[in-house]
Amino acid sequence: MSNHSVSESGHIGSNARSALVVGALGVVYGDIGTSPLYTVRAALSHFGTYSTEEVLGVLSLLFWLLMIVVSLKYVTLMLRADNKGEGGTLSLMELAGRGRSGRKRWVITVLGLIGACLFYGDSVITPAISVLSAVEGVSVVSHTFDDWIVPIAAGLIIALFLVQRHGTGAIGKFFGPIMLIWFTVIGILGAWRIFQTPEIIMALNPLWALRLMDEAPLSTYLLLGAVVLALTGSETLYADMGHYGRSAIRRAWFGIVLPGLLLCYFGQGALLIADPSTLRNPFFLMAPSWGLIPLVILATMATVIASQAVISGAFSVTRQAVQLGFWPRMEILHTSAKEEGQIFLPRVNQALFVGVMILVLGFQSSANLASAYGFAVTATMLMTTLLAFSVLPRGSTGLRRVGWFVLLTLFLLIDILLFTSNTQKIADGGWLPFSIAIVLLTLMLTWKTGRDQIHHTLADGQQPLKQFMQGLEEYPPNRVPGTAVFMSMIVNTVPPALLHNLKHNKVLHEHVLFVTVDVADVPYVSYTERYALEQTSRSSWQIVARWGFKQEPNVPQLLEQVAQEHPEVELEPLQMSYFLSRQSIIVVRKIAWHQRWRRVLFAFMARNAARSTRFYKIPPNKVVEMGMQLEL
């Protein structure tokens, strides 16, 4: 009986692991998995007319970059740099900044924000180039469809952004199996072409890549700007670690994704050696004529899935930025009652849609977009490596520490080469993701700096909370029944809303509770560590509540928990009123324009931020807002 239980348990565990691996295919590997649609064509188009040696050199370069950058750097090493199971640039930034202060922390913060802002640039280009490259397969079927490529791609993108509001939970379970079919099909097609032209296997030898560098160093350096397209999506697998765990991501990569990609890339190389005329679209021309239409349909489904993953990633990064205080509060809608990670941000969705449509209508083809793609990706990879210097060697000593620095220096050199080779793309369209990143970085730093300045302004001259409340107990104003909950930005200080209430209404509730919401530098804070409670006077208490940067504050839910665990605190929902300060930012006019523009920008962002009642899930009919003006 015991043996049977063990084997059944093992079987269930195996099924769960397999489900995670398949699930990871649909979310984590959509972007990098659709790179074969355009990478080889973009790289070999660099030569005009090419030789067999150049095909072998390009494939060798591509193979070793995949092995070093993706397999070694990201899948093997970066997945170790997890912030309580979560990955991604902002998680890494918080991990790198832990225990550091002053200038060092500020530099780490800026590097992390640059990486996050560049991710948005990638989020705009990925849907455009992926969907266009898939739909272009119809021109291989017949050139009569050429004029329909852009309209079909635009229609698919419109549909993709329209369904975001409804969430992907219902169809998400099909993403993994479809991508499993995708990697299987492209692997089989590649293996078939390799079997026909087996000399392509010689590209596994790194000497072909070194020979290409030796014969034409400048040309090979510029070629990196196209070869790097095979690495797009490597940041995504790190960012999505929290959804599936490092084990499932590694199993999916080494067991399914990497073999499928390598067979496909080498298959395209084999086809190009056998028939140079197939350079117009080597991916689709790998397939036999009868398989073209099914392959176009499958590629379209795969690119839509890849686009979906990137859009969902943009929603997740924005929520983290809001929680960490780098972005104003935004409306965040949950599209699933079960999955906390499935969210929808209307404003982000609209902005991404506009950006993607501009690219589709402006560039018209994936070949044109390929010249713009890669800049944002390589810059993000560079930021990740720089932040990794502050994380991966931490706690190591002696030779182990030296080994970390040697490895990271190697990755840094490769990232610098890839990034600088892609700077040529700024004029060809790379300016768009670059501009998006610059604008967002300016907004994020402006918001963070402005909030810090307001924090200091409010903190200056404020009275200590405990002393003030104990003084009110000795000389009490008129007391009214019920509990007043004051939302306070700063712990242990008297919130302005209380002073305004005493000044104008001249009353104090029988029970008073002060709530300060704090965001931790970890993604999740457990229910048992949610808050700290302190009694400040006979009838008042202070709560400091903590949520992780991937969680959303819910103050009423918090107060329910406090009421259950501390009955002495009077928290009858029907007897509670929430008091909040609503700040109006006034920009001082008597300052120079170069100092004033960021204050004007901050005031604009503050006016357009979501109401704190909605952000903290506070019922609007229980809120009293006390207005106050702040000069900047």
MARTIGU-592033 format. One record per residue (C-alpha): residue number from 1; residue in one letter; x, y, z negated. Coordinates in steps of 0.25 Angstrom, whole numbers. Last residue first. Example, Ala and Ser with C-alpha at 12.3 -4.5 7.8 and 13.67 -1.06 7.14 Angstrom:
<atoms>
ATOM;pos;code;c1;c2;c3
ATOM;2;S;55;-4;-29;
ATOM;1;A;49;-18;-31;
</atoms>
This chain:
<atoms>
ATOM;pos;code;c1;c2;c3
ATOM;632;L;25;292;22;
ATOM;631;E;14;298;14;
ATOM;630;L;4;288;7;
ATOM;629;Q;-11;291;6;
ATOM;628;M;-20;283;-3;
ATOM;627;G;-34;277;-1;
ATOM;626;M;-40;268;-12;
ATOM;625;E;-47;256;-6;
ATOM;624;V;-57;248;-14;
ATOM;623;V;-59;234;-9;
ATOM;622;K;-70;224;-13;
ATOM;621;N;-78;225;0;
ATOM;620;P;-66;223;8;
ATOM;619;P;-63;209;3;
ATOM;618;I;-48;207;1;
ATOM;617;K;-41;198;10;
ATOM;616;Y;-27;205;8;
ATOM;615;F;-26;209;22;
ATOM;614;R;-40;213;24;
ATOM;613;T;-40;222;11;
ATOM;612;S;-26;227;15;
ATOM;611;R;-33;233;28;
ATOM;610;A;-25;229;41;
ATOM;609;A;-14;239;45;
ATOM;608;N;-18;250;55;
ATOM;607;R;-16;262;46;
ATOM;606;A;-3;256;40;
ATOM;605;M;3;254;54;
ATOM;604;F;0;268;58;
ATOM;603;A;6;274;45;
ATOM;602;F;18;265;48;
ATOM;601;L;20;271;62;
ATOM;600;V;18;285;57;
ATOM;599;R;29;282;46;
ATOM;598;R;38;277;57;
ATOM;597;W;36;289;66;
ATOM;596;R;39;299;54;
ATOM;595;Q;54;297;52;
ATOM;594;H;58;299;67;
ATOM;593;W;47;310;67;
ATOM;592;A;53;319;56;
ATOM;591;I;45;321;43;
ATOM;590;K;35;331;39;
ATOM;589;R;23;323;44;
ATOM;588;V;22;313;32;
ATOM;587;V;15;301;37;
ATOM;586;I;2;298;29;
ATOM;585;I;-1;283;26;
ATOM;584;S;-15;280;21;
ATOM;583;Q;-14;269;10;
ATOM;582;R;-26;261;6;
ATOM;581;S;-24;257;-9;
ATOM;580;L;-32;245;-13;
ATOM;579;F;-42;241;-24;
ATOM;578;Y;-49;228;-24;
ATOM;577;S;-62;226;-32;
ATOM;576;M;-65;214;-40;
ATOM;575;Q;-78;210;-48;
ATOM;574;L;-84;201;-38;
ATOM;573;P;-71;193;-37;
ATOM;572;E;-69;191;-52;
ATOM;571;L;-55;193;-54;
ATOM;570;E;-53;196;-69;
ATOM;569;V;-39;191;-73;
ATOM;568;E;-40;182;-85;
ATOM;567;P;-44;171;-76;
ATOM;566;H;-30;169;-71;
ATOM;565;E;-28;157;-62;
ATOM;564;Q;-42;157;-55;
ATOM;563;A;-43;173;-54;
ATOM;562;V;-29;173;-49;
ATOM;561;Q;-32;164;-38;
ATOM;560;E;-45;171;-34;
ATOM;559;L;-36;184;-34;
ATOM;558;L;-27;178;-24;
ATOM;557;Q;-39;174;-15;
ATOM;556;P;-44;189;-16;
ATOM;555;V;-30;194;-12;
ATOM;554;N;-27;185;0;
ATOM;553;P;-13;188;6;
ATOM;552;E;-9;182;19;
ATOM;551;Q;2;171;19;
ATOM;550;K;14;170;29;
ATOM;549;F;22;181;21;
ATOM;548;G;19;173;8;
ATOM;547;W;9;179;-2;
ATOM;546;R;12;184;-16;
ATOM;545;A;2;191;-26;
ATOM;544;V;7;200;-37;
ATOM;543;I;-5;201;-47;
ATOM;542;Q;-6;212;-57;
ATOM;541;W;-16;212;-69;
ATOM;540;S;-25;222;-76;
ATOM;539;S;-35;222;-88;
ATOM;538;R;-25;221;-100;
ATOM;537;S;-14;226;-92;
ATOM;536;T;-4;222;-81;
ATOM;535;Q;-7;207;-81;
ATOM;534;E;3;200;-71;
ATOM;533;L;-1;190;-61;
ATOM;532;A;9;184;-50;
ATOM;531;Y;3;179;-37;
ATOM;530;R;3;168;-26;
ATOM;529;E;13;158;-32;
ATOM;528;T;3;147;-34;
ATOM;527;Y;-4;149;-20;
ATOM;526;S;10;148;-13;
ATOM;525;V;17;159;-7;
ATOM;524;Y;20;157;8;
ATOM;523;P;29;163;19;
ATOM;522;V;40;167;9;
ATOM;521;D;45;182;6;
ATOM;520;A;33;184;-2;
ATOM;519;V;22;195;1;
ATOM;518;D;17;202;-11;
ATOM;517;V;3;207;-14;
ATOM;516;T;0;215;-26;
ATOM;515;V;-13;214;-34;
ATOM;514;F;-17;223;-46;
ATOM;513;L;-28;218;-54;
ATOM;512;V;-37;226;-63;
ATOM;511;H;-48;222;-72;
ATOM;510;E;-58;231;-79;
ATOM;509;H;-58;240;-67;
ATOM;508;L;-52;254;-68;
ATOM;507;V;-60;267;-66;
ATOM;506;K;-57;282;-62;
ATOM;505;N;-62;280;-48;
ATOM;504;H;-53;291;-42;
ATOM;503;K;-40;291;-50;
ATOM;502;L;-41;277;-56;
ATOM;501;N;-44;271;-42;
ATOM;500;H;-33;279;-36;
ATOM;499;L;-23;274;-46;
ATOM;498;L;-27;260;-44;
ATOM;497;A;-26;261;-29;
ATOM;496;P;-12;267;-30;
ATOM;495;P;-7;253;-36;
ATOM;494;V;0;254;-50;
ATOM;493;T;13;248;-49;
ATOM;492;N;17;234;-54;
ATOM;491;V;18;228;-40;
ATOM;490;I;17;237;-28;
ATOM;489;M;7;236;-17;
ATOM;488;S;-5;235;-26;
ATOM;487;M;-19;229;-23;
ATOM;486;F;-28;233;-34;
ATOM;485;V;-39;223;-39;
ATOM;484;A;-49;229;-48;
ATOM;483;T;-57;220;-56;
ATOM;482;G;-72;222;-61;
ATOM;481;P;-79;231;-71;
ATOM;480;V;-75;246;-72;
ATOM;479;R;-65;252;-82;
ATOM;478;N;-65;268;-84;
ATOM;477;P;-51;272;-87;
ATOM;476;P;-43;265;-97;
ATOM;475;Y;-32;272;-106;
ATOM;474;E;-25;260;-113;
ATOM;473;E;-28;250;-102;
ATOM;472;L;-25;260;-91;
ATOM;471;G;-11;262;-97;
ATOM;470;Q;-9;246;-96;
ATOM;469;M;-12;248;-82;
ATOM;468;F;-2;259;-79;
ATOM;467;Q;9;251;-87;
ATOM;466;K;6;238;-79;
ATOM;465;L;6;245;-66;
ATOM;464;P;19;253;-67;
ATOM;463;Q;16;267;-61;
ATOM;462;Q;19;271;-47;
ATOM;461;G;29;282;-44;
ATOM;460;D;35;276;-32;
ATOM;459;A;29;263;-29;
ATOM;458;L;19;268;-19;
ATOM;457;T;30;276;-11;
ATOM;456;H;39;263;-12;
ATOM;455;H;28;254;-6;
ATOM;454;I;24;265;4;
ATOM;453;Q;39;265;9;
ATOM;452;D;39;250;9;
ATOM;451;R;27;249;18;
ATOM;450;G;33;259;27;
ATOM;449;T;46;252;29;
ATOM;448;K;38;239;31;
ATOM;447;W;29;245;41;
ATOM;446;T;40;252;49;
ATOM;445;L;48;240;49;
ATOM;444;M;37;232;55;
ATOM;443;L;33;242;65;
ATOM;442;T;47;245;70;
ATOM;441;L;49;230;71;
ATOM;440;L;36;228;79;
ATOM;439;V;40;239;89;
ATOM;438;I;54;233;91;
ATOM;437;A;49;219;92;
ATOM;436;I;38;223;103;
ATOM;435;S;49;231;110;
ATOM;434;F;58;219;111;
ATOM;433;P;47;210;115;
ATOM;432;L;44;219;126;
ATOM;431;W;58;224;130;
ATOM;430;G;61;209;134;
ATOM;429;G;54;213;147;
ATOM;428;D;65;213;157;
ATOM;427;A;73;225;150;
ATOM;426;I;74;217;137;
ATOM;425;K;78;204;144;
ATOM;424;Q;93;208;144;
ATOM;423;T;92;207;129;
ATOM;422;N;90;192;131;
ATOM;421;S;105;189;132;
ATOM;420;T;107;197;119;
ATOM;419;F;97;188;112;
ATOM;418;L;102;175;117;
ATOM;417;L;117;178;114;
ATOM;416;I;113;184;101;
ATOM;415;D;105;172;97;
ATOM;414;I;117;162;101;
ATOM;413;L;126;170;93;
ATOM;412;L;117;170;81;
ATOM;411;F;114;155;82;
ATOM;410;L;130;153;81;
ATOM;409;T;131;162;70;
ATOM;408;L;119;155;63;
ATOM;407;L;127;142;64;
ATOM;406;V;140;147;59;
ATOM;405;F;133;154;48;
ATOM;404;W;126;141;44;
ATOM;403;G;139;133;44;
ATOM;402;V;146;143;35;
ATOM;401;R;135;142;25;
ATOM;400;R;136;126;26;
ATOM;399;L;151;128;25;
ATOM;398;G;150;135;11;
ATOM;397;T;137;138;6;
ATOM;396;S;122;138;10;
ATOM;395;G;111;145;2;
ATOM;394;R;108;155;13;
ATOM;393;P;114;150;26;
ATOM;392;L;101;149;33;
ATOM;391;V;94;162;28;
ATOM;390;S;102;175;30;
ATOM;389;F;109;170;43;
ATOM;388;A;95;166;47;
ATOM;387;L;91;180;48;
ATOM;386;L;101;183;59;
ATOM;385;T;97;170;66;
ATOM;384;T;82;174;66;
ATOM;383;M;85;188;71;
ATOM;382;L;92;182;83;
ATOM;381;M;81;172;86;
ATOM;380;T;71;184;86;
ATOM;379;A;80;191;96;
ATOM;378;T;81;179;105;
ATOM;377;V;66;178;106;
ATOM;376;A;63;192;108;
ATOM;375;F;73;193;120;
ATOM;374;G;69;180;125;
ATOM;373;Y;58;183;135;
ATOM;372;A;58;196;144;
ATOM;371;S;65;189;156;
ATOM;370;A;56;177;153;
ATOM;369;L;44;186;155;
ATOM;368;N;47;188;170;
ATOM;367;A;48;173;172;
ATOM;366;S;35;171;164;
ATOM;365;S;28;180;174;
ATOM;364;Q;19;192;175;
ATOM;363;F;28;201;167;
ATOM;362;G;18;212;164;
ATOM;361;L;5;205;164;
ATOM;360;V;10;194;155;
ATOM;359;L;19;203;146;
ATOM;358;I;8;213;144;
ATOM;357;M;-2;202;141;
ATOM;356;V;8;196;130;
ATOM;355;G;10;210;123;
ATOM;354;V;-5;213;123;
ATOM;353;F;-9;199;117;
ATOM;352;L;2;200;107;
ATOM;351;A;-4;214;102;
ATOM;350;Q;-18;208;101;
ATOM;349;N;-14;196;94;
ATOM;348;V;-6;204;84;
ATOM;347;R;-18;213;81;
ATOM;346;P;-27;201;79;
ATOM;345;L;-19;193;70;
ATOM;344;F;-23;179;69;
ATOM;343;I;-19;168;59;
ATOM;342;Q;-16;153;59;
ATOM;341;G;-5;152;48;
ATOM;340;E;-15;150;37;
ATOM;339;E;-20;137;44;
ATOM;338;K;-33;132;38;
ATOM;337;A;-44;142;40;
ATOM;336;S;-38;146;53;
ATOM;335;T;-38;159;62;
ATOM;334;H;-34;168;50;
ATOM;333;L;-35;182;54;
ATOM;332;I;-24;193;50;
ATOM;331;E;-27;207;51;
ATOM;330;M;-14;215;49;
ATOM;329;R;-7;221;37;
ATOM;328;P;4;230;42;
ATOM;327;W;18;223;46;
ATOM;326;F;31;221;39;
ATOM;325;G;25;219;25;
ATOM;324;L;29;204;24;
ATOM;323;Q;15;200;25;
ATOM;322;V;12;208;38;
ATOM;321;A;25;202;44;
ATOM;320;Q;21;188;41;
ATOM;319;R;7;190;47;
ATOM;318;T;14;196;59;
ATOM;317;V;23;184;60;
ATOM;316;S;11;174;60;
ATOM;315;F;3;181;70;
ATOM;314;A;15;182;79;
ATOM;313;G;17;167;77;
ATOM;312;S;3;164;81;
ATOM;311;I;6;172;94;
ATOM;310;V;18;163;97;
ATOM;309;A;11;150;94;
ATOM;308;Q;0;154;103;
ATOM;307;S;10;157;114;
ATOM;306;A;16;144;114;
ATOM;305;I;2;137;114;
ATOM;304;V;-2;145;126;
ATOM;303;T;12;141;132;
ATOM;302;A;9;127;130;
ATOM;301;M;-5;127;136;
ATOM;300;T;0;134;148;
ATOM;299;A;11;124;150;
ATOM;298;L;1;112;149;
ATOM;297;I;-8;119;159;
ATOM;296;V;4;121;168;
ATOM;295;L;9;107;166;
ATOM;294;P;-5;101;170;
ATOM;293;I;-4;110;183;
ATOM;292;L;10;106;187;
ATOM;291;G;9;91;184;
ATOM;290;W;4;86;198;
ATOM;289;S;16;94;204;
ATOM;288;P;26;87;195;
ATOM;287;A;32;95;183;
ATOM;286;M;45;101;183;
ATOM;285;L;40;112;192;
ATOM;284;F;33;118;180;
ATOM;283;F;45;121;172;
ATOM;282;P;54;124;184;
ATOM;281;N;46;136;188;
ATOM;280;R;52;144;199;
ATOM;279;L;65;137;197;
ATOM;278;T;59;125;204;
ATOM;277;S;67;129;217;
ATOM;276;P;80;123;211;
ATOM;275;D;75;109;212;
ATOM;274;A;84;98;206;
ATOM;273;I;92;107;197;
ATOM;272;L;79;115;194;
ATOM;271;L;72;102;190;
ATOM;270;A;83;97;181;
ATOM;269;G;83;111;174;
ATOM;268;Q;68;110;172;
ATOM;267;G;69;96;166;
ATOM;266;F;80;101;157;
ATOM;265;Y;71;112;151;
ATOM;264;C;59;102;150;
ATOM;263;L;68;91;144;
ATOM;262;L;74;101;134;
ATOM;261;L;60;107;130;
ATOM;260;G;53;93;128;
ATOM;259;P;65;88;120;
ATOM;258;L;66;101;111;
ATOM;257;V;51;101;109;
ATOM;256;I;47;87;105;
ATOM;255;G;56;80;95;
ATOM;254;F;67;91;92;
ATOM;253;W;57;102;91;
ATOM;252;A;45;95;85;
ATOM;251;R;53;89;75;
ATOM;250;R;60;102;71;
ATOM;249;I;47;109;70;
ATOM;248;A;40;98;62;
ATOM;247;S;52;98;52;
ATOM;246;R;53;113;51;
ATOM;245;G;38;115;46;
ATOM;244;Y;26;116;54;
ATOM;243;H;19;130;52;
ATOM;242;G;31;136;43;
ATOM;241;M;41;133;54;
ATOM;240;D;33;142;64;
ATOM;239;A;43;153;64;
ATOM;238;Y;55;143;67;
ATOM;237;L;48;137;78;
ATOM;236;T;44;150;84;
ATOM;235;E;58;156;84;
ATOM;234;S;62;145;94;
ATOM;233;G;51;149;102;
ATOM;232;T;59;155;114;
ATOM;231;L;72;146;115;
ATOM;230;A;70;142;129;
ATOM;229;L;69;156;133;
ATOM;228;V;83;158;128;
ATOM;227;V;88;152;142;
ATOM;226;A;83;165;149;
ATOM;225;G;91;176;141;
ATOM;224;L;102;166;140;
ATOM;223;L;104;168;155;
ATOM;222;L;110;181;152;
ATOM;221;Y;121;175;144;
ATOM;220;T;123;164;155;
ATOM;219;S;124;175;166;
ATOM;218;L;135;182;157;
ATOM;217;P;143;169;154;
ATOM;216;A;142;164;169;
ATOM;215;E;152;153;171;
ATOM;214;D;155;150;156;
ATOM;213;M;141;151;151;
ATOM;212;L;136;142;162;
ATOM;211;R;147;132;158;
ATOM;210;L;143;133;143;
ATOM;209;A;129;129;147;
ATOM;208;W;134;118;155;
ATOM;207;L;144;114;144;
ATOM;206;P;132;112;135;
ATOM;205;N;129;98;140;
ATOM;204;L;114;96;140;
ATOM;203;A;114;102;154;
ATOM;202;M;119;89;159;
ATOM;201;I;105;83;157;
ATOM;200;I;101;91;170;
ATOM;199;E;108;80;178;
ATOM;198;P;96;72;176;
ATOM;197;T;88;77;188;
ATOM;196;Q;76;68;190;
ATOM;195;F;76;63;175;
ATOM;194;I;77;78;171;
ATOM;193;R;65;81;179;
ATOM;192;W;57;70;172;
ATOM;191;A;62;74;158;
ATOM;190;G;58;88;160;
ATOM;189;L;44;84;164;
ATOM;188;I;43;75;152;
ATOM;187;G;48;86;142;
ATOM;186;I;38;96;148;
ATOM;185;V;27;86;146;
ATOM;184;T;31;82;132;
ATOM;183;F;33;96;127;
ATOM;182;W;20;101;132;
ATOM;181;I;12;88;127;
ATOM;180;L;18;92;113;
ATOM;179;M;14;106;115;
ATOM;178;I;0;102;118;
ATOM;177;P;0;93;106;
ATOM;176;G;5;104;97;
ATOM;175;F;-5;115;102;
ATOM;174;F;-18;106;101;
ATOM;173;K;-19;108;86;
ATOM;172;G;-19;123;88;
ATOM;171;I;-32;123;96;
ATOM;170;A;-41;125;84;
ATOM;169;G;-31;132;75;
ATOM;168;T;-27;142;86;
ATOM;167;G;-34;154;80;
ATOM;166;H;-47;161;84;
ATOM;165;R;-41;175;85;
ATOM;164;Q;-29;169;94;
ATOM;163;V;-39;164;105;
ATOM;162;L;-39;178;112;
ATOM;161;F;-24;178;112;
ATOM;160;L;-23;165;120;
ATOM;159;A;-34;168;129;
ATOM;158;I;-28;181;133;
ATOM;157;I;-15;174;135;
ATOM;156;L;-21;163;144;
ATOM;155;G;-28;174;153;
ATOM;154;A;-15;182;154;
ATOM;153;A;-8;169;159;
ATOM;152;I;-19;166;169;
ATOM;151;P;-19;181;174;
ATOM;150;V;-3;180;175;
ATOM;149;I;-3;167;183;
ATOM;148;W;-14;169;192;
ATOM;147;D;-7;176;203;
ATOM;146;D;3;164;204;
ATOM;145;F;-9;154;205;
ATOM;144;T;-8;153;221;
ATOM;143;H;7;149;218;
ATOM;142;S;2;135;215;
ATOM;141;V;6;125;205;
ATOM;140;V;19;132;202;
ATOM;139;S;11;145;201;
ATOM;138;V;3;138;190;
ATOM;137;G;15;136;181;
ATOM;136;E;15;151;180;
ATOM;135;V;4;149;169;
ATOM;134;A;15;142;160;
ATOM;133;S;25;153;162;
ATOM;132;L;15;164;160;
ATOM;131;V;10;158;147;
ATOM;130;S;24;157;141;
ATOM;129;I;29;170;145;
ATOM;128;A;17;178;140;
ATOM;127;P;14;170;127;
ATOM;126;T;29;171;123;
ATOM;125;I;31;185;127;
ATOM;124;V;22;192;116;
ATOM;123;S;26;183;104;
ATOM;122;D;41;184;108;
ATOM;121;G;39;199;106;
ATOM;120;Y;32;196;93;
ATOM;119;F;44;187;88;
ATOM;118;L;53;199;91;
ATOM;117;C;46;206;79;
ATOM;116;A;48;195;70;
ATOM;115;G;63;194;73;
ATOM;114;I;65;209;72;
ATOM;113;L;57;208;58;
ATOM;112;G;67;197;53;
ATOM;111;L;79;205;57;
ATOM;110;V;73;218;51;
ATOM;109;T;70;210;38;
ATOM;108;I;84;204;37;
ATOM;107;V;90;218;39;
ATOM;106;W;81;224;28;
ATOM;105;R;85;212;18;
ATOM;104;K;100;215;20;
ATOM;103;R;98;230;18;
ATOM;102;G;91;229;5;
ATOM;101;S;87;215;-1;
ATOM;100;R;90;201;1;
ATOM;99;G;85;189;-8;
ATOM;98;R;76;184;3;
ATOM;97;G;78;192;16;
ATOM;96;A;82;180;24;
ATOM;95;L;70;172;20;
ATOM;94;E;61;184;23;
ATOM;93;M;67;186;37;
ATOM;92;L;66;171;39;
ATOM;91;S;51;171;36;
ATOM;90;L;50;183;46;
ATOM;89;T;58;177;57;
ATOM;88;G;51;163;57;
ATOM;87;G;50;151;47;
ATOM;86;E;41;147;36;
ATOM;85;G;44;135;27;
ATOM;84;K;47;143;14;
ATOM;83;N;55;153;22;
ATOM;82;D;62;143;32;
ATOM;81;A;76;144;36;
ATOM;80;R;78;129;39;
ATOM;79;L;70;130;52;
ATOM;78;M;81;139;57;
ATOM;77;L;91;128;57;
ATOM;76;T;86;116;64;
ATOM;75;V;75;120;73;
ATOM;74;Y;79;135;74;
ATOM;73;K;94;135;76;
ATOM;72;L;98;121;80;
ATOM;71;S;86;116;89;
ATOM;70;V;82;130;94;
ATOM;69;V;95;138;95;
ATOM;68;I;105;127;97;
ATOM;67;M;98;116;104;
ATOM;66;L;89;125;113;
ATOM;65;L;101;134;116;
ATOM;64;W;109;121;120;
ATOM;63;F;98;117;130;
ATOM;62;L;96;130;136;
ATOM;61;L;111;132;139;
ATOM;60;S;111;118;144;
ATOM;59;L;99;120;153;
ATOM;58;V;105;134;158;
ATOM;57;G;119;127;161;
ATOM;56;L;112;115;168;
ATOM;55;V;104;124;177;
ATOM;54;E;116;133;180;
ATOM;53;E;124;120;184;
ATOM;52;T;113;116;193;
ATOM;51;S;114;129;200;
ATOM;50;Y;105;142;200;
ATOM;49;T;99;152;209;
ATOM;48;G;94;164;202;
ATOM;47;F;102;162;190;
ATOM;46;H;93;168;179;
ATOM;45;S;81;160;185;
ATOM;44;L;88;148;178;
ATOM;43;A;85;154;164;
ATOM;42;A;71;159;167;
ATOM;41;R;67;146;174;
ATOM;40;V;72;137;163;
ATOM;39;T;65;146;152;
ATOM;38;Y;51;147;158;
ATOM;37;L;42;136;155;
ATOM;36;P;52;129;147;
ATOM;35;S;49;139;136;
ATOM;34;T;36;133;133;
ATOM;33;G;41;125;121;
ATOM;32;I;48;136;115;
ATOM;31;D;35;144;113;
ATOM;30;G;26;132;110;
ATOM;29;Y;36;126;100;
ATOM;28;V;31;130;86;
ATOM;27;V;16;130;88;
ATOM;26;G;12;119;96;
ATOM;25;L;24;110;94;
ATOM;24;A;23;112;79;
ATOM;23;G;10;105;79;
ATOM;22;V;16;93;85;
ATOM;21;V;27;93;75;
ATOM;20;L;17;95;64;
ATOM;19;A;8;84;69;
ATOM;18;S;19;75;69;
ATOM;17;R;23;78;55;
ATOM;16;A;9;75;50;
ATOM;15;N;8;62;58;
ATOM;14;S;21;58;51;
ATOM;13;G;17;61;37;
ATOM;12;I;4;54;40;
ATOM;11;H;12;41;44;
ATOM;10;G;21;43;32;
ATOM;9;S;9;43;23;
ATOM;8;E;4;31;29;
ATOM;7;S;17;24;28;
ATOM;6;V;18;27;14;
ATOM;5;S;4;23;11;
ATOM;4;H;6;9;17;
ATOM;3;N;19;7;10;
ATOM;2;S;11;9;-4;
ATOM;1;M;0;0;0;
</atoms>
